[in-house]
Amino acid sequence: MSFEDKINTILKENMTEVGFLLWSTINEKLPNIWDKPTSSTKKYHKRKDGSVPCVGEHTYEMINAAVKVMSMFDISKQTSDCDTLLFAISLHDMLKYGKDGNRLHTTNDHDQLAGNFVKSNREIFLRILNENQTDKLEDSVRYHSGRWSTDANIKTFDFSDRHPLAMFVHTLDMMSTKDVLKY
């Protein structure tokens, strides 16, 4: 089973029906980079054995960990809050190889591109999420790189200015990058 299939399975089990339907539509329209490495130079995201996971594996392990501990945010499966969280994780690296997914190397501004994607499609997300949830989604995607995010000032960035879900997505991302998430 491919990681895209694993992602779709876990999302279908945890998202609302309408949330998963929207995810499926978005996933068809975005570039399919699930099998591309998370680090095109192979310098980052290294596993203990020296390999570099694909975007699909990285995203899957983040989703898998999130659904196991999302109760810390009082989030239950098959709710719009769960949709918000799972959209944020699922979309965080989808433009890592640029808007068309055709770049040879990953782009440093993929967090901004993904945040702008959510912002420019705000009305679509508002069909199933409320304004606060949509704001959390954009914030979590835009700042998933933490202080290294394109829209952040590395010297003054502070997660206290962001929604806690943004820090959660960043933490999961860092844990995956450092090979401490297991599935």
N, C-alpha and C positions, 0 to 999 in steps of 0.2 A: 504494500500500500504506500503510495507516495505521501510526502508530507502535506501536500495540498489536500489530498483526500483525508488525511488525519485531522488537519485543521478544520475542514468542512464538517467532519463527523463530530468533533468536540464542540464546534460552534452550534451545530444543529441541536445538540443535546442541551446546551446552556442558554442560547438566545431565545427570545420570543419568536414566534412564527413569522411575524412581520419583520422583525430585525434580521432574521436569517435570510428572508427573501430579499431584503435590501442588500445585505452582504453579498449574496450570490450575484445580484445584478452588478454591483460595484466590482466584484472580483473578475467578472467577465470583461469589464471595460478597461480595467487597469492593465498595465503591462504585466505579463506573466514572468516574474523573476524568481519564482519559488525555488528553482534549482540552481540559481546563481550563488556564488559564494558571498558570505556576509562581508568578507574583506577581499577585494579584488587583487590586492597585492600579497595576500596571505600573511601579512604582518600582524594582524589583529584577530581577535575572536578565536585564538588557537585553543584547541582541546589539549588534554594531557598528552595524547599521542602525536601532537603536532599538526593534526588535520584542522581544517577550517570548515565549519558547518555551512550548509546552504541557508538562504533566507527562510525557506520553509521550515527547516529543523529549528532554527533560532526562534522563529515566531511560534511554532508549535510548543516548544518547551516553556516559553513565556506564558502562553495561554493555559497550558496544563497546570503550571504553578499557580497562576492567578485564580483559576476556578477552585483550587483547593484551599486558598486562604482569603478569598474575597469577603468572607463573613466578617473579617476585621473592619470592613467598611460598612457593615450591615447590608451587604449586597447578597441577594438570593438569585438563584438561577431562574431563567425565563421571566425576567423583569426588565423594564427599560433601563434601570441602573446597570444591570448586567450587560445589556446591549451596549451601553455607553463605554464601559470598561473594555469589552471584547472588541468593539470597533477600534478603540484607541490602540490596542495591542496589534490587531490585525493590519491596521493601516500604517503603523509607525514607520516601517521600512519599505513600503510598496513603491516608493519613487526613488529608492536608493541608487538606481541606475538611470536616473533622469525620467522626465515625463513620458518618454517613449520606451524606456527600458532598454535602449540600445547602446548606451555608453559602454566603453571597454572597461572603464574603472568606475567605482562608486563615486557619487558626488557628495561633497561636504555639506551642501545645503539641502539634503534630502528631508531634514526635519522641517525646514521652512516650506519646501515644496508640498509636503504632506499636510502641513498646517493650512497652507493656502488652498489646497484641494478641499479640505473640510470647510473652510470659510467660503469658498466660491460655490460650494454645493450645500450651503447652510439650509436653504429652503427644502431641499430633499430630506436632510436629516431631521428637520423640524416636523416632517410628516409623521415620524414615529417617536422622536425624542422631544422633550420640552426645551425651552430656551436655556435653562441652567445646564441641562445635560449636554446640549450641543456646545455650549461654552466650555464645559469640562472636556469634552471630546477634542475640540480644537486645541485647547491649552495642553492637554496630555500628549497629543501628537506633535505639536510645535516645539514643546520643551522636553521631549523624551531623551534628548542628549544632555540634559541638565545644564551645567554651566558652560558646556561646549556647544550648546544650541546656537544656531545661526542668529536667531533673534535675541540672544542673551548677551549681556556684557559680562565677560568672564570674570572681571574684577569685582563686580557688584552684584552678580546674580545670587538670589536667595530664594529657596523653595517656599519660604513663608509668603512670597508674593504670588505663588501659583496655587492651583487647587491641589489637595493631597493626592488625587489620582495621578496627576502629572509626576509627582515624586515616585509613586508606586510603579508606574510604567517605566520610569527611568531606572528605578532600583532593579526591576526584573530584567531590563535590558543590560544593565551592568553585570548582574549576576550571571546572565547567559554569556556575555562577552568574556567573563572571567572563568567560565566553565564550572560554575557551582550549582547550576540548576540541573536536576536529574529527572528523567522520566522513565 
